[in-house]
Amino acid sequence: MVYRLRSGIENFQVVDGPFKGRRYEKGKNYDAAEIPPQEKNKFEAVKEKVSEPSSAPVSSETQPTTKKERIGR
Protein backbone atom coordinates (compact mmCIF):
# COMPACT_ATOMS: atom_id res chain seq x y z
CA MET A 1 0.00 0.00 0.00
CA VAL A 2 1.13 3.55 -0.71
CA TYR A 3 1.05 6.37 1.85
CA ARG A 4 1.23 10.16 1.68
CA LEU A 5 1.44 12.92 4.29
CA ARG A 6 -1.98 13.85 5.64
CA SER A 7 -3.36 17.26 4.72
CA GLY A 8 -2.26 19.89 7.21
CA ILE A 9 1.02 18.09 7.97
CA GLU A 10 4.09 20.07 6.95
CA ASN A 11 7.21 18.57 5.38
CA PHE A 12 9.52 17.16 8.04
CA GLN A 13 12.88 15.48 8.55
CA VAL A 14 13.51 12.67 11.04
CA VAL A 15 16.19 13.64 13.57
CA ASP A 16 16.92 10.32 15.31
CA GLY A 17 16.63 6.56 14.99
CA PRO A 18 17.07 4.39 11.90
CA PHE A 19 15.32 6.95 9.66
CA LYS A 20 17.56 9.84 10.82
CA GLY A 21 18.07 12.41 8.07
CA ARG A 22 15.17 11.18 5.94
CA ARG A 23 12.89 13.96 4.59
CA TYR A 24 9.18 13.51 4.00
CA GLU A 25 7.39 15.93 1.70
CA LYS A 26 3.79 16.75 0.82
CA GLY A 27 2.59 15.21 -2.43
CA LYS A 28 5.12 12.36 -2.48
CA ASN A 29 4.18 8.71 -2.06
CA TYR A 30 5.93 6.36 0.37
CA ASP A 31 5.81 2.61 0.92
CA ALA A 32 4.93 1.41 4.43
CA ALA A 33 8.54 0.28 4.98
CA GLU A 34 9.74 3.87 4.40
CA ILE A 35 7.64 5.35 7.22
CA PRO A 36 9.10 5.58 10.74
CA PRO A 37 6.77 3.84 13.23
CA GLN A 38 6.81 6.87 15.55
CA GLU A 39 5.57 9.11 12.68
CA LYS A 40 2.93 6.82 11.15
CA ASN A 41 0.09 9.04 12.43
CA LYS A 42 1.25 11.76 10.00
CA PHE A 43 0.47 9.58 6.97
CA GLU A 44 -2.66 8.33 5.24
CA ALA A 45 -3.19 5.48 2.80
CA VAL A 46 -3.58 6.49 -0.84
CA LYS A 47 -5.75 4.57 -3.25
CA GLU A 48 -3.66 3.85 -6.31
CA LYS A 49 -5.33 4.69 -9.59
CA VAL A 50 -4.43 2.40 -12.44
CA SER A 51 -5.11 4.03 -15.76
CA GLU A 52 -5.47 1.78 -18.74
CA PRO A 53 -4.26 3.16 -22.05
CA SER A 54 -6.94 3.60 -24.65
CA SER A 55 -6.66 1.06 -27.42
CA ALA A 56 -9.29 2.72 -29.60
CA PRO A 57 -7.86 4.28 -32.75
CA VAL A 58 -8.40 8.00 -33.20
CA SER A 59 -10.94 8.63 -35.91
CA SER A 60 -10.36 11.35 -38.48
CA GLU A 61 -14.03 12.28 -37.93
CA THR A 62 -13.27 13.46 -34.41
CA GLN A 63 -10.17 15.43 -35.36
CA PRO A 64 -10.52 18.93 -36.86
CA THR A 65 -9.21 19.01 -40.40
CA THR A 66 -9.17 22.71 -41.17
CA LYS A 67 -7.94 25.76 -39.29
CA LYS A 68 -11.52 27.05 -38.96
CA GLU A 69 -12.66 23.77 -37.40
CA ARG A 70 -9.72 23.79 -34.97
CA ILE A 71 -10.48 27.28 -33.67
CA GLY A 72 -14.26 26.88 -33.75
CA ARG A 73 -15.19 29.33 -36.48
Steps between C-alpha positions, in 0.01 A plus 500: 500500500613855429492782756518879483521776761158593635362841408610763749828320576807698398812350343731359766836332551563219749768597753573168674471124468544283191325756276724789616551757225210377287272778365129455441321742270140582412380346175753215495406135542675265743488125555412380851861387555620859442290648782646523852267326749504803732376724213236271347216722628616772257422282197187375327447215256461601136283308259709428194333584172590271215432663168464275202621638169232544240528246223237666282643656185446872455246563229558772243133593555576618852810697405465850350631508146504870423623805688142629533386172656794502743424849630122460492407745227 
